[in-house]
Amino acid sequence: MKEKVKQLRNEYYMISLESEIASEDEMRIVDKIIDCINLKKIGYVEKARKSNVGCPKYGDKDMQ
């Protein structure tokens, strides 16, 4: 059995999800469908933030 190679904690790997997902993968179809959904039309109501402290919110379609 091949042993795992230890990675240094201070190494960073930059990858793009676009390059990791095959062009014929069904995930691309799901992504297109989600882009076409009108969230307000189906009853989604965005809640107001109580303060601007912390990280900015994620996009609405990113959380589906």
C-alpha positions, 0 to 999 in steps of 0.5 A, a space after each residue: 500500500 502506498 503511503 500518503 505524502 505529508 503536505 506542509 501546512 504553509 503550502 497553498 494550492 490554488 484550483 479552479 472549480 471550473 477546471 475540475 468539473 468535466 464539460 459533460 458533467 451533469 453538474 453543469 446542467 444543474 448550475 444552468 437551471 439554478 441560474 434561471 430560477 427567479 427566487 423572488 417569484 417563488 417566494 424567497 424573501 431576503 432577510 436584512 442583516 442586523 449589522 455589517 460585522 463579519 464576513 459578507 453574505 454568500 450569494 442567494 443562489 450559492 446557498 441552494 
